[in-house]
Amino acid sequence: MKRPPPAPHRTPPPQSRWRRWWRLLLLALMGGSLLVTLTIAGTIAFYSHLARQYDLSKLGEMPERTVVLDAQGEMLGRMHGENRIVVPLSQVSPFFVKALLAREDSRFYDHGGIDYVGVARATVRNIKDRRVVQGASTITMQLARNSYPDLNDRSFHRKMLEMMLARRIEGYWTKDQILEHYVNRIFFGTNLYGIQRASQVYFGKHASQLNLSEAALIAGIIRSPVRFSPFRNFDGALKERDDVLKRMVATKVITTEEELAARYADIALHAQPAFQSQGGYALDAVRRDLDRVLEDHEIEDGGLIVYTTLSQELQTLAEQSVEKRLAVVEKLPGYKHPTKAAFDATWDGTQEVASTPYLQGAVTILDNATGGILALVGGRDYRQSKYNRATQGQRQIGSTVKPFVYATAIASGFLPGTFIDDAPIQPGEIEGAGAGWSPQNSDGKFTGQQTLTYGLVQSRNTMTIRVGNYAGLDRVLNLLGDAGIGSSAERTPQIFIGNLGGTPRDLTSAFSIFPNDGIRRRPFLIDKVTDKAGNILYSTSLLEADVVSPGVAHLMRRILGQVMDRGTAASVRSEHKFKEPAGGKTGTTNDYKDAWFAGYTDRVTCAVWVGLDKPQTIVDQGYGSRLAIPIWADVVKKAVELGYIPAGPRVEPPLAAVQLCHLSSQLATPACAASGTAYDEKLPYDLIPQGNCGAHQGVIAAPQYEDQPRGRSPGLLNRIRGWFR
């Protein structure tokens, strides 16, 4: 049987082949589309998940400078943190808001964080120019990038995360809130953040006061604030302003007439420094204290509120008084040093000097009740010298040490009427002194035996040395240490007349023991520190210590009051007409190199120093009474005027009338009266001697009259010394 021939091979028609290829292509396209869709969905899901890890509630928390307030709540200055002042959107010029939106995101109120029209436009433009010339970041995306430091690179990862974060932000905050956060975060150049500081630095005005031309200029420099800073590149800044104005016309937020007027408007730059003067020496001291009471991480971001004890009015007056009074000294006959006016004429306005050649001064005044410092002046010009002489200037304190020597003696048994010899110091008389050490009195005279009160009121060196020697050097050093001065003093009897260093701040605190009934309260500047939410980060507790007894403080007030009434500080009453109950002590070091006055009222204590940074004679006869008291009187009178006065009369300790012996400081006997050494006194009960005088038992001496010279025999001194040993 014959096989049929095989069927001839048929080639598929062309139409069938194309159909198969189209099917395969369609499947590939569908698969690719699905893959792209899944990839996009996965990418969006992944970056949405990453975006959810950011805490959007903290978006409005921006580092800004720490605010320092005085005791009345008035702002003294700012420090630390970024140079930013956060303002609500309602306090920003509407011109700036319109200029910002026209320049950065004209569809801000229409999109949900991502401007897809802007993305398409930027893509076409970049393809056309074959390089990236236009971005598509919305204000919300820029806010996300500016708010979180890890979004600062230029990677695809950052861009995707930024976009997803922008969508979350749009759902969490309102449009106006987003805009408010953004205008406060804008970087305007080195150490300059936010529209408020930019407005202040460039135009010297609040952000709400910007006109159209100014607003457009600031909006124009946002993309390159360093390159187009009007201080560096004024023409470039004007070009950017004009571009912004054109955009505002194109987006129909201003008219052509408004654009033309703004373009030809005068731009008046006020060239304020990015960091204003920060309160000078007082704020510098606050800054140093803040560094001590808080950790670095609590300080560095700023944004804190520091409540101080300072009085802005008193601070201003103290600064003015230092300048005014020292300018007068520079005009005295015989003053040979450069004046501040002459230095100002040659100063370039920027160069700080290690030590100034002109006369300097320093002041500290504190509230006795708390220890809070009310004013602090560390020099005449903080711009020229940051050296704070009120807190850092260790200078010999001269005769201002003498009240502490006498207080030690009274605590050891001496009394205001005790006789002390005002005679030349004899070789070997003073324990620990060199063989040839014999200091003189400032007037070069010796007055014989005088009362302890006389020795302090008239600031007699020889009497003070003997008082200190009788009381004991170690006791004097201990009392000085408790009062807050002389911690590093060398153990030498020269301390009795002021050979030790101290600062005005330390001396002020030390002198406050006398009006405070013997109590020293720690001096401080910072009352408390809070964050912006009001949470207290630090609060100062009052620390105090007993230095002398209330009875000793009472007698010292009695004596130091006489220093002002008829002693070395009498000009406080006679010349400066200060009438309040007060006491104090002048101080002048050898060759008139330092002039001091430290004094108090019942409410405040103040110390003033005058001198040159490199110790040298200020002027002949440059006593503390002549150079320092005028400043003290100005400052303390202002404190009284501001209400720093006691709430009522001082309550003194109970006193008892007794009869004492000038020689022994014990209760007088008939023999003391017969010898003319008995006197009447009123003493606090804790200081009344417990024994009777033994110096005159069985001895009836002839009475001594005022015109009869008193003896200076070594035997008399030895009897007094032996009694107290």
Order of alpha helices (4+ residues) and beta strands (2+ residues): alpha-beta-beta-alpha-alpha-alpha-alpha-alpha-alpha-alpha-alpha-alpha-alpha-alpha-beta-alpha-alpha-beta-beta-beta-alpha-beta-beta-alpha-alpha-alpha-beta-alpha-beta-beta-beta-beta-alpha-alpha-beta-beta-beta-alpha-alpha-beta-alpha-beta-alpha
